[in-house]
């Protein structure tokens, strides 16, 4: 089983809706969440409150154009940017920490909603990262000792290819976040 990570572009009205109805994240991400349990009072007094969007139909899933798939590169990028294998300092560790958890546990925690203001901070941070910074942090022994979900090559030529590939992914992520920031939108980070 693989641990994957996606970053989604979320419009302000979707973000606001998620603040009030966090389980609607299942609609946005395109999967079925477990049915909510009915509490004592809802059983006693009738139906539970139904969110307006649910009454008129499901929220539309985030489109492929508004989804950035980091796939398995997410953990090594997190490590190279933050210096750790788990939660860490903001905004360097945005892939694993920060924002507000919304909805159910997706297998490796709930999705995290990151506000437009914080998305701008992430974008500025990603703009400051250089290839040299990635290269300096890419030490195979350190990566293995930190138990990162990534296997660095022991071959120098293959390591260079891995770094080039990671730099390309990071450049694409930076461009994605720039577009989100320019549009005044939020992001949703999901590790599943």
ROSETI-901562 format. One record per residue (C-alpha): residue number from 1; residue in three letters; x, y, z. Coordinates in steps of 0.2 Angstrom, whole numbers, plus 5000, padded with zeros to 4 digits. Each point is the difference from the previous one (the first is absolute). Example, Ala and Ser with C-alpha at 12.3 -4.5 7.8 and 13.67 -1.06 7.14 Angstrom:
BEGIN
+-----+------+------+------+------+
| seq | type |    u |    v |    w |
+-----+------+------+------+------+
|   1 |  ALA | 5062 | 4978 | 5039 |
|   2 |  SER | 5006 | 5017 | 4997 |
+-----+------+------+------+------+
END
This chain:
BEGIN
+-----+------+------+------+------+
| seq | type |    u |    v |    w |
+-----+------+------+------+------+
|   1 |  UNK | 5000 | 5000 | 5000 |
|   2 |  UNK | 5007 | 5017 | 4995 |
|   3 |  UNK | 4998 | 5016 | 5010 |
|   4 |  UNK | 4996 | 5014 | 4988 |
|   5 |  UNK | 4997 | 5019 | 5001 |
|   6 |  UNK | 4989 | 5012 | 4990 |
|   7 |  UNK | 4999 | 5019 | 5001 |
|   8 |  UNK | 4983 | 5007 | 4994 |
|   9 |  UNK | 4995 | 5017 | 4995 |
|  10 |  UNK | 4985 | 5005 | 5010 |
|  11 |  UNK | 4989 | 5016 | 4996 |
|  12 |  UNK | 4996 | 5011 | 5015 |
|  13 |  UNK | 4982 | 4995 | 5000 |
|  14 |  UNK | 5005 | 4982 | 5001 |
|  15 |  UNK | 5012 | 5003 | 5014 |
|  16 |  UNK | 4986 | 5010 | 5009 |
|  17 |  UNK | 4988 | 4985 | 4998 |
|  18 |  UNK | 5013 | 4988 | 5006 |
|  19 |  UNK | 5002 | 5010 | 5016 |
|  20 |  UNK | 4981 | 4998 | 5004 |
|  21 |  UNK | 4998 | 4982 | 4992 |
|  22 |  UNK | 5018 | 4992 | 5001 |
|  23 |  UNK | 4993 | 4983 | 4995 |
|  24 |  UNK | 4996 | 5007 | 4983 |
|  25 |  UNK | 5019 | 4998 | 4996 |
|  26 |  UNK | 4995 | 4983 | 4994 |
|  27 |  UNK | 4990 | 5007 | 4986 |
|  28 |  UNK | 5014 | 5012 | 4995 |
|  29 |  UNK | 5013 | 4986 | 5000 |
|  30 |  UNK | 4988 | 4988 | 4991 |
|  31 |  UNK | 4998 | 4986 | 5013 |
|  32 |  UNK | 4987 | 4993 | 5011 |
|  33 |  UNK | 5002 | 5004 | 5018 |
|  34 |  UNK | 4992 | 4989 | 5013 |
|  35 |  UNK | 4982 | 5005 | 5004 |
|  36 |  UNK | 4999 | 5012 | 5016 |
|  37 |  UNK | 4994 | 4992 | 5015 |
|  38 |  UNK | 4983 | 5007 | 5006 |
|  39 |  UNK | 5001 | 5006 | 5018 |
|  40 |  UNK | 4988 | 4998 | 5014 |
|  41 |  UNK | 4990 | 5016 | 4997 |
|  42 |  UNK | 4999 | 4998 | 4981 |
|  43 |  UNK | 4993 | 4983 | 5003 |
|  44 |  UNK | 4988 | 5007 | 5013 |
|  45 |  UNK | 4995 | 5016 | 4990 |
|  46 |  UNK | 5001 | 4995 | 4982 |
|  47 |  UNK | 5012 | 5001 | 4986 |
|  48 |  UNK | 5017 | 5008 | 5002 |
|  49 |  UNK | 5003 | 5017 | 4992 |
|  50 |  UNK | 5005 | 4998 | 4981 |
|  51 |  UNK | 5012 | 5012 | 4993 |
|  52 |  UNK | 4993 | 5011 | 4986 |
|  53 |  UNK | 5012 | 4992 | 4987 |
|  54 |  UNK | 4995 | 4983 | 5005 |
|  55 |  UNK | 4982 | 5004 | 4999 |
|  56 |  UNK | 5002 | 5005 | 4982 |
|  57 |  UNK | 5013 | 4987 | 4995 |
|  58 |  UNK | 5018 | 4996 | 5004 |
|  59 |  UNK | 5014 | 5013 | 4998 |
|  60 |  UNK | 5010 | 4998 | 4984 |
|  61 |  UNK | 5016 | 4991 | 5002 |
|  62 |  UNK | 5016 | 5011 | 4997 |
|  63 |  UNK | 5005 | 4999 | 4982 |
|  64 |  UNK | 5016 | 4992 | 4994 |
|  65 |  UNK | 5006 | 5017 | 4994 |
|  66 |  UNK | 4998 | 5006 | 5019 |
|  67 |  UNK | 5009 | 4984 | 5007 |
|  68 |  UNK | 5019 | 4999 | 5002 |
|  69 |  UNK | 5005 | 4982 | 5003 |
|  70 |  UNK | 5016 | 4998 | 5009 |
|  71 |  UNK | 4998 | 4981 | 5000 |
|  72 |  UNK | 5015 | 4992 | 5010 |
|  73 |  UNK | 5011 | 5015 | 4999 |
|  74 |  UNK | 4991 | 5009 | 5013 |
|  75 |  UNK | 5010 | 4993 | 5015 |
|  76 |  UNK | 5017 | 5003 | 4993 |
|  77 |  UNK | 4995 | 5018 | 4995 |
|  78 |  UNK | 4993 | 5003 | 5017 |
|  79 |  UNK | 5017 | 4993 | 5008 |
|  80 |  UNK | 5011 | 5011 | 4988 |
|  81 |  UNK | 4990 | 5015 | 5003 |
|  82 |  UNK | 4997 | 4999 | 5019 |
|  83 |  UNK | 5015 | 4989 | 5006 |
|  84 |  UNK | 4988 | 4987 | 5009 |
|  85 |  UNK | 4990 | 4985 | 4996 |
|  86 |  UNK | 4984 | 5006 | 5009 |
|  87 |  UNK | 4991 | 5017 | 5005 |
|  88 |  UNK | 5012 | 5015 | 5000 |
|  89 |  UNK | 5002 | 5018 | 4999 |
|  90 |  UNK | 4988 | 5011 | 4989 |
|  91 |  UNK | 5000 | 5002 | 4985 |
|  92 |  UNK | 5014 | 4988 | 4997 |
|  93 |  UNK | 4990 | 4985 | 5006 |
|  94 |  UNK | 4984 | 5005 | 4992 |
|  95 |  UNK | 4998 | 4982 | 4992 |
|  96 |  UNK | 4998 | 4993 | 5017 |
|  97 |  UNK | 4994 | 5014 | 5012 |
|  98 |  UNK | 4991 | 5016 | 5000 |
|  99 |  UNK | 4982 | 5005 | 4995 |
| 100 |  UNK | 4984 | 4993 | 5007 |
| 101 |  UNK | 4996 | 4982 | 5000 |
| 102 |  UNK | 4983 | 4997 | 4991 |
| 103 |  UNK | 4990 | 4984 | 4998 |
| 104 |  UNK | 5003 | 4982 | 5004 |
| 105 |  UNK | 5017 | 4991 | 5002 |
| 106 |  UNK | 5005 | 4995 | 4982 |
| 107 |  UNK | 5012 | 4987 | 5006 |
| 108 |  UNK | 5014 | 5011 | 5005 |
| 109 |  UNK | 4991 | 5014 | 5008 |
| 110 |  UNK | 4987 | 5012 | 4995 |
| 111 |  UNK | 5002 | 5012 | 4985 |
| 112 |  UNK | 5007 | 5017 | 5005 |
| 113 |  UNK | 4992 | 5016 | 4994 |
| 114 |  UNK | 5013 | 5014 | 4998 |
| 115 |  UNK | 4994 | 5018 | 4998 |
| 116 |  UNK | 5004 | 5012 | 4986 |
| 117 |  UNK | 5011 | 5010 | 5011 |
| 118 |  UNK | 5010 | 4984 | 5005 |
| 119 |  UNK | 5000 | 4994 | 4983 |
| 120 |  UNK | 5009 | 5017 | 4995 |
| 121 |  UNK | 5013 | 4996 | 5014 |
| 122 |  UNK | 5003 | 4982 | 4992 |
| 123 |  UNK | 5001 | 5008 | 4983 |
| 124 |  UNK | 5013 | 5013 | 5006 |
| 125 |  UNK | 5010 | 4986 | 5009 |
| 126 |  UNK | 5000 | 4988 | 4985 |
| 127 |  UNK | 5006 | 5015 | 4989 |
| 128 |  UNK | 5015 | 5002 | 5012 |
| 129 |  UNK | 5006 | 4981 | 4998 |
| 130 |  UNK | 5015 | 4997 | 4989 |
| 131 |  UNK | 5006 | 4985 | 4992 |
| 132 |  UNK | 5016 | 5002 | 5010 |
| 133 |  UNK | 4989 | 4999 | 5016 |
| 134 |  UNK | 4992 | 4983 | 4995 |
| 135 |  UNK | 5017 | 4993 | 4994 |
| 136 |  UNK | 5008 | 5005 | 5017 |
| 137 |  UNK | 4986 | 4991 | 5010 |
| 138 |  UNK | 5000 | 4985 | 4989 |
| 139 |  UNK | 5011 | 4989 | 5010 |
| 140 |  UNK | 4995 | 4981 | 4997 |
| 141 |  UNK | 5006 | 4994 | 5018 |
| 142 |  UNK | 4990 | 5014 | 5008 |
| 143 |  UNK | 4985 | 4997 | 4990 |
| 144 |  UNK | 5001 | 4981 | 5004 |
| 145 |  UNK | 5003 | 5004 | 5019 |
| 146 |  UNK | 4984 | 5011 | 5000 |
| 147 |  UNK | 4990 | 4986 | 4993 |
| 148 |  UNK | 4993 | 5010 | 4985 |
| 149 |  UNK | 4988 | 4992 | 4989 |
| 150 |  UNK | 5013 | 5001 | 4986 |
| 151 |  UNK | 5015 | 4990 | 4994 |
| 152 |  UNK | 5015 | 5010 | 4996 |
| 153 |  UNK | 5012 | 4992 | 4987 |
| 154 |  UNK | 5017 | 4996 | 5005 |
| 155 |  UNK | 5006 | 5004 | 4982 |
| 156 |  UNK | 5006 | 5018 | 4998 |
| 157 |  UNK | 4992 | 5001 | 4982 |
| 158 |  UNK | 4984 | 4993 | 5006 |
| 159 |  UNK | 5000 | 5012 | 5015 |
| 160 |  UNK | 5002 | 5014 | 4988 |
| 161 |  UNK | 4985 | 4994 | 4990 |
| 162 |  UNK | 4990 | 4998 | 5016 |
| 163 |  UNK | 5004 | 5018 | 5005 |
| 164 |  UNK | 4996 | 5007 | 4982 |
| 165 |  UNK | 4983 | 4991 | 5001 |
| 166 |  UNK | 4997 | 5007 | 5017 |
| 167 |  UNK | 5005 | 5017 | 4995 |
| 168 |  UNK | 4988 | 4999 | 4985 |
| 169 |  UNK | 4986 | 4995 | 5012 |
| 170 |  UNK | 5004 | 5014 | 5011 |
| 171 |  UNK | 5000 | 5012 | 4986 |
| 172 |  UNK | 4983 | 4994 | 4994 |
| 173 |  UNK | 4993 | 5001 | 5018 |
| 174 |  UNK | 5006 | 5018 | 5002 |
| 175 |  UNK | 4992 | 5005 | 4983 |
| 176 |  UNK | 4984 | 4991 | 5007 |
| 177 |  UNK | 5000 | 5010 | 5016 |
| 178 |  UNK | 5004 | 5016 | 4991 |
| 179 |  UNK | 4984 | 4998 | 4990 |
| 180 |  UNK | 4990 | 4996 | 5015 |
| 181 |  UNK | 5007 | 5015 | 5009 |
| 182 |  UNK | 4997 | 5012 | 4985 |
| 183 |  UNK | 4982 | 4994 | 5000 |
| 184 |  UNK | 4998 | 5003 | 5019 |
| 185 |  UNK | 4996 | 4982 | 5003 |
| 186 |  UNK | 5004 | 4988 | 5014 |
| 187 |  UNK | 5008 | 4983 | 4999 |
| 188 |  UNK | 4995 | 4983 | 5007 |
| 189 |  UNK | 5014 | 4988 | 5004 |
| 190 |  UNK | 4995 | 4981 | 5001 |
| 191 |  UNK | 5011 | 4986 | 5004 |
| 192 |  UNK | 4992 | 4983 | 4997 |
+-----+------+------+------+------+
END
